Amino acid sequence: MHLSVTSFKTPLLILAVLCGASLPGTKAHAESCKENAAANCAAASDLSTMTPAAAATAAASAATVGDTVGDTGSDVNVTAALNSNPDTRVRHHWRNLIELAAVIAGGTTWYWIEEERQVADWDFPTWEQKLTFDDEIMIFDGNTFQTNYSWHTYAGGSSHLLGRSNGLGMWESFAFGTGASLFWEYGIEAREKISVNDLIMTNSTGLPVGEFFHRIGQYVNQGQTGLGWDIARYSVGLGHTAHARIDGELVAQDLLLTPDFRWYYSLDSLNFTRQDGAAAAESDSAVLHNIGFEGRIVALDNYLQPGQRQQFFGSANFSDFSLRVAQGGGTRAKANATHAEGNALIAGWHYEDIPEKGVGGIGKTLNLATSVGYLYRREQVGLWQDRLGGLHVPGPAIEGKVIGDNWKFQGQIRGNYDFVGVNALSWQQYQEQRPGDIGKFILSNSGYYYGFGRSLRVDAELQVSRFELGGKLYWAKYDSIEGFERELDPDHPLGVPDDEQAHGRDTFFDAEAWLRARVYEDAYAQLRLGRYYRKGTLEEFRAEEDMTRINLEVGIGF
């Protein structure tokens, strides 16, 4: 489906409010905070850069101006932000339950308004059948790729964020969201069989996304003033802001936050080939215009401050989120793409040894942790048809930094098993050569399959003065999952017995390298080169895609 201009509205809103949350001058203000906390940080414009001593000074100063800050319409002040902690803040369990019920009520209204869309899934199982948990009732549904891998994550992330903005912990919020998902599957969708993929995906992918926006909600409610911050508070920070207003209290700031954001515009020149089986390869090209955002928030006290420390963490203290949308055209057709990714280190061990400024020496950090992630890729660019979305099941992650006087090297490795939806690269051949075979219900309905397999992500970057040289590798191999095919009555044309389902296998390999130069304060320009390879089989049918991407990017990063 071609993306219209309106498709950019939500991503543009997110980018705009995050831009507003880092207006020019923020970095300079942060530096002055370190030097004179009492004089410059009473409004907590950037608590994330403050040492504990500076924070304490700012808190003492803010105690005398808190009423004044409140009178000017600011939503928070430093005192409460620093004095709040996860053990004493109020947890609104009942309010969270009521609000979740209201959300479900809204969803139920939509469900019945769109009744015609739901009828196809009505199998009318009995309660006894729904509680048997066999593969006749526990199935993979036939919903579209966008529904299963974007809207369900949005729902899960929203319910998780709702719990966090009500003062609940990470696992409490996850539990409430899981309960809501179960209620929806067994209650609201009582006429349908149980969708296994919805139960797995919704809240599991909602956790890393929800955690990032929970930290965003805290970050934009640190008492900053200005129109940009107000817009951010009432958009990406709405949950925290609204609950703070209702309670007449301030947003709980359990840990100091260290954000790292960048947003950008970029231009892609794409050249790619596709080969189906033994047929001759076909070539194509396209140009894409991208807008995007990438961010990381670290929630740890004293992070990257001088000294040696180590600690265990267990509340997604490192969270990342990125979003890129694109439109353009090629030699064959118009092109569009959407990429979104969220990752969180949900628990692990952190070590750092940072020398005092001016003393010399090399700083070091290390994270040994468990990561969980969300991935959504959807590119429709002529011959290049790429769809991959799903859950990076919790797996091991290693991250580290080595910091010198005027340079820094950082890298990370993450390995996971993934539950995903994969574009069946050879599906068109299968249809042409076996016109009477369905293959799978989801293949016939939406052209992708449910898969499981391994993935490995490796990133590294070297920064010297104003220049950064980096690279990224992504490898994954997925096999289709059999045994949960939707089977209707025996004579239904889409009812495929387990032993007759088409088996798919797809391999992904991405390699990127970039050179980035800071050209003016926080503005940068970047050249990125990428090579992307796809290989897919469906039974005896095979297809391959190969793309080269040259990307020119300009943006602002903090």
N, C-alpha and C positions, 0 to 999 in steps of 0.2 A: 504494500500500500504506500502510495506516495505521501510524504510528509508535507503538509501545507505550512505556511508561515505561522499559523497558530500553534503548530507543534513545538515551537521554540518558547512559548510563553512561560511554562513552568520552569524549564532550565534557566531561562533568562532572569526570571524572578529570583531564583536561588543565587545566581551569579551576582545580580544587582545588589541584593541585600548583603551578601558576603563582602562585596566591594565596599559597600557603605560601612561595614563593620571594621574596615581597616583603611580609614581615610588618611590622606597624606598628613604626615606629622606624627602619626602614632608611634613610629619607631623612634623618632627624636624624643618624644615624650617619655618613652620607655627608658631611654638612656638617662634622661634627667631624673627619672624615678630612682635609679640606682644611686645617684649622687646626692639627692636631697629629697628623701621620701616624704618627710612631713610637709614640705613646701609645695611639692609638685604632684603628689599622689593621693591627696585627700579624696579626690573623686574616683580613684581606682581606674584610671584610663587604661592601664596595662599591668594588672597584678602579676601576670604570668612571668614577667621579667624580674620580679623583686626577690631579693634574698629574704630569709626569715627575719633578719634584723630590721631590714627596711620595711617589711610587712608589719612588724610589730610597731614600728614608729608611725607608719601610716595609720594603723588602727587607732593608736592613741590620739593622733591628730584628728582623725575622722570622728572620734567620740564627741568632739566639741562642735563639729559642723554637721553632724548627721541630720539634725532637724532642718537646717537650712537646705541641705541637699534634697531632703524629702519635699520641702515646700516648693522647690523648683520643678517638681514633676519627675525627678529621677526615680527609677524603680528600685534601686538598691544603693547601699553605701558600703564602704570598706569594712566597717566594724563587724556587721553581720556576716559579710562575705568571708572574713577571716576567722570569726569565732564559731561559725557553723562547722559541724563535723558529722560524719555518717553515723556516729553512735548516739547523738543527742537530737538530731533533727527529727521533726514530726513525720511519721509515715502515715499517709492518709489511705489506709486500706479500703475502708468502706466507700470513700469518695471515688477512689479508682474503680471499684466494682460498679458503682452507679454510672460513672461515665462510660465504662466499657459497655454496660447494658444499653445506654443511649446510642452508642455507636452501632451496636448490633441491631437495635431497633431501626436505625436509619438504613442499614444494609438490608434488613428484612423488607422494608418498604420498597427499596429498589428491586429486590428479588421478585416481588409480586407485580410491580409495575411492568417489569420485563419478563412476564410469565412465559411469553412465547419462546424466549431464548432458553428457558429452563426446562421446558417440556421434554426436549430431546434426551435429557439426563434422568428422567423420572422412570425408575425401574420398579418402584413400589415394593421394596423389600420389607419383610416383617421385622419387628424388633428382635425376635429370636434369631433371624438370619443376620441382622446387623451386629449381633454380639457373638457370632461364631468365629469371626476373625479368619475365615478361610479366603482363598484367592478368588472365590466366586463373588464375594462381597467387597473385599479390600482390593481395589482396582486402581489403575492409572486412568485418569479422566482424559477426555478428548478436547480440552480447551486449547485455545490458541496460544502460541508462544508468548505473545505479549501479556496475556492474562496470567499465565502460570509463572512467568519469570520477571514481571515488573509489577503488576497490580497486587499480586499476593505478597511480594516483598514490601511494597508500600503499605499494605494493611498490617503486616507483621511489625514493620518498623514503627508505624504510628501507634499501635497498641503498646509496644515496648516503651516508646517515648512518653506515652501517657502515664505509665507506671513510674518512670523515672522522674517526671515532672511533679508527681504526687509524693515524692520523697522516698519511694521504694528503692531497694537495692537492685543490682543487675539481675540476680537469679529470681528475686521476687517478681520483678517485672516480666521476666521470661515465663514464669509459672502462670501469672495472670493471663498473659497472652495465649499461652498454650491452652488454658482452660476455656478461653473465649473461642479458640479455633475448634476445640472439641465440641463445644456447645453448638457451633454453627454446623459442623458436619453431622452431628447426631440429632440436633434439634431442628434448626431452620431448614436444613436439607434432608429432612426425614424421609422424603420420597425418593431419595437418591442413594446409590451405593456409596460406600466410604471411599473418598479420594485419598489414596496413600500419599501421592505427591503433594497435595495441599497440606496434609498434616506434617510432612517432613519439611517442606520448604518455607511455609508462611512465617513461622516465628524463628526458625533457625537462621534464615537469611535476614530477618528483621532485627536480630540482635546486633550484629556489627553495624548496620545502618542506623538503628535506633540509638546505639551508644555514641556514635559520632555526633548526631544531632542533639543528644542530651548534653554533651560537652559544649556544643555550640550554644545551646540555650543558657548554660551557665556562663559561658564566656561573654556573651553580649549583654548579660545582666550584672555586670560588675560596676555599675554606676557611671558609665561613660555618658557624655552629653553630646548632643548634635543630632541633626536630622537623620544622618545615615544610621547611627546607632538606634534611634527610635524606630526606623523602618525595620532594622534587623530584629529588634526585640519583638515586634508585633508580626513578624513573618516566620523566619526560621526559629526564633526563640519564643513563639507564641505560647506554648504549653507552660513553660516556666513563668513567663511574664503574667499570664492570666491567673495562674494559681497564686502567685505572689500578691496580686491585686486582691483576689478573693480573700486571702488569709490576712491581708494587711501586714504581711511580713516580707522578708527579703529572701531572694533566691539562695538556697543553701550552697555554700562554696566549700565542699569538703576537702579539696586539694587545690593547690595552685596549678594553673593551666599554662602550658607552653604551646602556642599555636604556630603552625607553619602553613601558610596558604599561598596559592598562586592561581591566577585566572588569566585566560589568554584567548587570542584569536590566532588561528593558523590556517595555512593553505596547503592542501595535499595535491601532489601530482602522482597519480597511480597508474601503473602498468602491470597487467596481469594476463595469465594464460590459464586455460582450462582444457583438460584432456579427459574424454570419456572412453574408458577401455582402450581398444586398439585404434580408435579413430584419431584423425589428425588433430593436433592441438589448435585451439582457437585463441586469438589474442584480442585484447580490449584495453581501453584506457579511459581515465576519467579525472576530473578535478573536483575536489571537495573543499568547501568552506566550513571551518569548525569554530565553535566556541566551547570553552571548557573551564572546568575548575578542578583543582586538586588540593586536598588539605589533609593535614595530620594534626592531632591534638594529643599532647602528652599530659597526663594528669598525675603528677608526682611533685611533692614538695622538694625544693632544693635541686631540681633537675638541672644538670650542667652548671651548677654552682661550684666554686672552689672547694676541694676536699675529697676525701675518699669515703664511699658509703656503699652499702649493699642492702637489698631488701627483697622480700617476696611481695608480689602484688596479685590481686585476684578480682579486679573490677574493671576489666577492659581498659587499663590505664594507658594503653597506646591504641589509638583508633585512627583509621584512614578512610577517606571517601573521595571518589573522583567521578566526574560526570562530563561527557562530551557528546554534543549533538552536531550533526553535519548535514549539509545539503549541497548538491552540485549536479553535475551532468557528465555523461560520457558519450562515446561514439554511438552507443546503442540506445540509451535511455537516460532519464533523470536518475539521480543517485541520492541516497540518504543513509544515514548511519546514526546509531545511538549506542554509546558505551557507558556503562556504569559499573563501579566496583567499590565494595566496602570490605575492610579487613579490620580485625581487632585482635590484639594479644589479650586474651581473656584472663590468663593467669600465667605466672612465671616468676623468674628471678632476674633482678636488675642489679648491675654493678657499674660503678663509675669512679674514676680517679681523675679529677680535674685540678691542674696546678693553679696557683694564684696568678693573677694577671701581672705580667712584667717579670715574673720569677724565672720563666723559661720552663722547659720540659714539655712532655707530650701527654695530652689527655687521652683517656680511654673510656669507652662505655661498652657494655655487653648485655644483651638480653637473651636468655634461654627461656622459651615460653611455648604456650599452646595457642595457635592461631585458628580463628574461624573466619570464613570469608564468603562474600557474595559476588557473583560475576554475571554481567549481562552484556552480550555483544549481539548486535543486529545490524548487519551491513547488507544493503541491496544496491550493488554497483555493477550493473550490466551482468557479465558472466560470473562475477564474484558474488556469490550468495552465501553469507556467513552468519550462522546463528549458533550461539552457545550461551546458555544461561544456567545458573544453579548455585549449589551450595558447596563450598570447600569445607568438608567435614573437619572438625577440630583435629589438627595435626601439629607436628613440631615446627618451630620457627627459631632461627638464630639471626640476631641483628647486632651490629657493632659499629663503632666509630673510633677513628684515631684522629686526634686533633692537634695540629701544630700551631706555630706562631702565626702563619699566614696561609695555612692550607688545612684541608680536612678530607679524609677518606671515610666513606661509609658504605656499608653493604648489608644485604639481608638474603637469607635463603628460607623458603617456605615450601614444605612438602605436605600434600594432603591427598586423601581419597575424596572424590567428588561425586555427588549425585546431581545429574545435569539433564538438560534437554539439549539434544544435538541435531543440527540440521543434517538430514540424510543426504550426503553429497551425491549418491548414486540412485536416488529415488526416481528421477526422471527416466533413467535407463530401465529400471525395474518395471515401471509402468508401461513403457513402450514394448518391452520384450515379454512381459507377463501380464497382458491386459486383463486377464480374468482373475488374477490374484490380488488380494487386499494387502498382504504383507503384515500389517498391524493396523488396528483401529486408528491410532494416533498418526501413523504415516498417511493413511488415506484422508484423514480429517485435516491435518495441519502440516504434513511434510517433514516432521521431525520425530525423533524417538527418545524415550527415557533411557539414560545410560548411567554407567558407574565405571570409575576408573581412577587412575593416578594422575596427579599433576605436580609439576615442580616449577617454582619461580625463583629466579636469581637476579638481583639488582646490585649494581655497584656504581659509585660516583666519586670522582676526585675533583676537589675544588681548590684552585690556586688563585689567590687574589680575586679578580673579577671574573675568572673563567672556570667553567665546570665541564668536565668530560665524563660521560656516563654511558652505561649500557644495561640492557635488560634481555633476559632469556625466559621464554615460557614454553614448556613442553607438557603435553597431556595426551593420554591414550584412553579411549572410552569404548566399552562394549555395551550393546543394547541389553536391556533387562527383559527377560521373558518370564512368564508365569503370572503376570498381573494384567494381562490383556482384558479389555472390556469385552465380555461375552454376553450377548443378549439372548433371544430365543434361538434354538439351533438352526432355524432357517433364515436368520437375519444375515444379509450379505456382508456385514461388518464383523460378525462374530467369528474370530479366528482362533481355532484350538491352539493350545500352548505348543504342541509339537509341530505346528505348521507355520509358526510366526517367522518372519524374515529376520535374520540376525544381522545387525549392523555393527561396524567397527570403524572408528574415525580417529585419526592422529592429527594433532595440532603442534606446530612449531613456529614460534615467533622470535625474531632477533632484532633488536633495535640498538642504535648508538646515536648519541647526540653530543653537540658542543653548544654550550650556553655561555653568553657573555652579558654581564650586567653593564648596560650602556649609560644609565643615569639613575642614581640612587637605587630604587627598587625595581626599575623597569629593566627588562632584559630582551634579548633577541636570541633565537635558537635555530639551529639546523639539525634536523633529525633524519636519519636514514633507517629504513626498516625493510625486512624481508620476512614474508609470511607464507607458510606452506601448509596445505591441507591435503590429506589423503583419506578417502572414504570407500568402504566396501559395504555392499548390501547383498548377502548371499554371494553369487559368483560375479556380481557387477562391481566395477571399480572406476573411480574418478579421482582426478588430482587437480588442485588449484595452486597457483604460485603467483605471489604479488610482490612487487617492489614499490615502496612508498618513499617519496622525497617530500619532507615536510618543513615549511618555514613558519616560525612561530614568533609572535611578539606578545609580551604580557607583563604583568606586575606580580612580584613575589615577595613575601615577607618571611 
